[in-house]
Amino acid sequence: MRVTRPVGIAAVFLAFTLLVPSGRLAAEDFAFHEAGARAASLGGAFAARANDASALFYNPAGLAFLQGIRFKAGLAFGDRTLKAYWPAGDANLRSSPNDFQGSLALAWQPARRLTLAVGEFSPYSYRSSWSPNFSHDWNCRENKLRATHIRSVLAVEIFKGFAVSGGVDLVFSSLDWKHFVPVSPEAFAESRHRLHGHGLGFVAGVLWKIVPAIQVGARYQHAVAVDYSGSAYRIYYYTGSAGAASGAGGGTLQASDPYGYFPYQDVVGRLTFPRERAVGAAFTPLSRLTLSMDVQWDRWSDFGDWIFEPAEEGSVPDYGTQGVPLGLGDTTHLKAGLEFRPSRRLAVRAGYAHLASSVDAAHRTMVYPDLERNVYSLGFGYEGPVFSIFEGDERLSDLSFDLFVRYAPAVPGASTFPGYEMTYSSRRLVFGVGVGFTF
């Protein structure tokens, strides 16, 4: 049987994505959430599908094929359950904060083959809150990290079935960190950091519909360095029965004082959100069945460490440089999704990914104990018209509605970080919904 040129190109592309050396796979808890409900139900394999307004987040080149004005909003909520066990089993720690994520995308095609789009999403976030939380030397009681991207793009269909795109990311990020510091046998301090910063990056994408049953896509997202600035202060707790403890900056904690607040200090830090490269392929062997596969490479080795230092040397109070090394490595995601359409307006979706840890045992801490995971996803979609309640035959817009659930149990992982030789376990459960309109 003679193989046509487009099919041969697609086969080469797929072979490349599957055979290229990938190094470590990544759970990447910082980047666990999917920005789009449809993509989430497909395991995140959306670089080659990119067939609704949430393509802005996965491959903005797909927007060039979407006519009219399109709006898509997504919400996801769940929990981040983490547990830590000491080898002797004398204390079990737990972190289970709730998660809430949202995204918005708006696309407009003012002329044929040209689309403008803008949107907001949070591709990187993390939070832990450990309990029971009153140990005198923990390197993390609570921590939070969030990066919000405001993305603006232009997508153009260069020739029939082939589109490119480019855009700008304005990134706003904030972080919080609470941890304990031993001061003396009679006292300890809770150190609190709160910082924020911003950065600028760019994104590009390409999507090629080779034949009706085969399309391929790729996305490039540039690394974004964020210089953080903020404040740190300490709350000193007295635990002895007599005497006093010296505080930072020359302060003294008296035995009669149950706690004391010490002044703020300006602090700075720097983190770099990773460069991302993703390629994907989508196949429709039957009119109602589509298979999607993505490979994504993230350069986490440039992320940096969870370390913050005084903004000015010699400032008073001087809490010094504080932090924890993260030791992240470059990582790879493998994603796959399946969509079946029992009718023209309904879709049933499923996805799966196996993701290994992005940190080794020597760097696994309470700040970021990233674990190996299996991620299972299921979803449902509906697309249909919206009619006026006043004029029953007047069509106002088209509606898309997507639901998904993701369950991600983790393989227990041990830590050899000095003083924190614990075993961690985790599970993630996320529910989400996406609603879109086309005018």
PyMOL commands that set and color helices and strands:
alter all, ss='L'
color gray80, all
select helices_A, chain A and resi 5-19+29-31+37-41+55-58+60-65+248-250+300-302+361-363
alter helices_A, ss='H'
color red, helices_A
select strands_A, chain A and resi 69-85+92-95+98-111+114-131+142-159+162-184+187-211+214-221+224-238+245-246+252-253+259-261+265-273+276-286+289-298+306-310+322-324+331-340+346-355+373-387+395-409+413-414+423-438
alter strands_A, ss='S'
color yellow, strands_A
deselect
rebuild
show_as cartoon
